[in-house]
Amino acid sequence: MLSGVVLTSSNVASVEVRIAGFATSMPKTDVGRFEGKYQVPHLPFFMSHNFQMEIIARNTAGVSVEQSLPLQIR
């Protein structure tokens, strides 16, 4: 299970997380706070377990800011 919290400024309307071609929105739980959980599928031993996780925050005007983080699944 992969879970996370993203803290933003109060004007952020949505947060999207992208990992290896899969994208999901994080539910807003409070002003500037987004939380989510995702069940990571089983990966074959020969497949890379290192990914880049892209976090995209958008305001109501559609202006976005992106942050990339390394992610290793063990």
N, C-alpha and C positions, 0 to 999 in steps of 0.2 A: 504494500500500500504506500502510495506517495501522497503526502499531505503537505500543505503549505499555507502561509499567510503572507499577503502582500500589503504593505502599508504605503499609502499614497497621500497626496495633498487632497484637500476636501473637494476640489473641483473635478476629480476623476469620476467618470460615469461608469466605465467598464474596464475590466482587466481580462485579457486573453492570454493563455499559455499554449505554446507550441513546442512539441517534442517529436522529432523524427517524422514529420509530416502529419502528425495528429494535432488537432487544435481543440481547445475547450475554453469556455468562459468560466471565470471564478465568480461565485455568488458574492454580492456585496452584503456584509454583515453589520456594517456601521459606517459612519462618515469616514472615508479614507481607509477603510479596512475591508479586504476581500479574503475569503478563505475557501479552500477546496480540497477534495480528496479524489484520488484516481487509483483504480486497481491496475497495476502494471501487469501486462500479459507475460506469460512464460516465454523467455527468449532461449533459442537453441544455443548450446555451448559454443558453437562456431561463429555466432553472430556477435558483433561488437556490442559491448555493454556501456560504452561511453557515448554520450550525446550532448548536444547543446540545447539548453532550454531557453526559449525566447519568451520574454514577458512583455506584453504590449499593453500600455495604459492609454485610454482615450478619454477625452472630455466630451461634453455634449455637442461641441462644434465639429468633432471628428479629428481633432488634432491629436496625434499620437506620439508617444515616447517609448522606445524599446530598450530593453536591457537583456543581455545574453549571459547565461550562467552555465558552467559545466555541470553535468549530471552523470554519475556513475551508478549503474544498477548492479548489485551483487546478489 
